[in-house]
Amino acid sequence: MLETKDLPATKDFYTAILGFNCDTYSEEWGWAHFSKDEIAIMFSKPNEERNIPEPIMSGSLYITVDDIDSVWDELKYNCSICYPIENFEYGMREFGVFDNNGYLLQFGEVINKNIPLD
């Protein structure tokens, strides 16, 4: 569950830019559920109990894909880029973008099947 101050903009980003389905959306509840393939992400508006001024996350969401170059081609002009696509010595080809809330989304594909990722 990630927080967003702008639920409609988050819905637009995850559906129009990333191609997720919006399975549940309620402005009244301040909550939305998105899915694509085997990925599910939920967002909620900030609530009074948590009282955190800005959404925070010290890490990233890492999404493994089958055709990283196609995903890069779809997103590189529509997202704020954290780092461009490149091959890494640990056997992944990946890139990172920021969503409309500032969360880091990393996309990667295994390029060297001989390097264990467990």
Residue pairs with C-beta under 8 A, 6 or more apart in sequence:
1 42
1 43
1 44
2 41
2 42
2 43
2 44
2 55
2 57
2 101
2 103
3 43
3 44
3 45
3 46
3 50
3 52
3 55
3 101
4 10
4 43
4 44
4 45
4 55
4 100
4 101
5 45
5 46
5 55
5 101
6 100
6 101
7 25
7 27
7 30
7 31
7 32
7 43
7 45
8 27
9 100
10 32
10 43
10 99
10 100
10 101
11 22
11 25
11 32
11 34
12 100
13 99
13 100
14 20
14 22
14 34
14 41
14 99
15 21
15 22
15 34
17 75
17 78
17 79
18 36
18 75
18 105
19 36
19 74
20 34
20 35
20 36
20 39
20 41
21 34
21 35
21 36
22 32
22 33
22 34
23 33
23 34
23 35
24 31
24 32
24 33
25 31
25 32
25 33
26 32
29 44
30 44
30 45
30 47
31 42
31 43
31 44
31 45
32 42
32 43
32 44
33 40
33 41
33 42
34 40
34 41
34 42
34 43
35 41
39 63
41 61
46 52
46 55
55 101
55 102
55 103
57 103
57 104
59 104
60 96
60 103
60 104
60 105
60 106
61 103
61 104
61 105
61 106
62 106
62 107
62 108
63 105
63 106
63 107
63 108
64 107
64 108
64 109
64 110
65 71
65 107
65 108
65 109
66 109
67 109
68 85
68 93
68 94
68 95
68 107
68 108
68 109
69 85
69 93
71 107
72 85
72 95
72 107
75 97
75 107
76 84
76 85
76 95
79 97
79 98
79 99
80 97
80 98
81 95
81 96
81 97
81 98
82 95
82 96
82 97
82 98
82 104
82 106
83 95
83 96
84 95
85 93
85 94
85 95
86 93
86 94
86 95
87 93
87 111
88 94
90 115
90 117
91 110
91 111
91 112
91 113
91 114
91 115
91 117
92 108
92 109
92 110
92 111
92 117
93 108
93 109
93 111
94 106
94 107
94 108
94 109
95 106
95 107
96 104
96 105
96 106
96 107
97 104
97 105
97 107
98 104
98 105
99 105
110 117
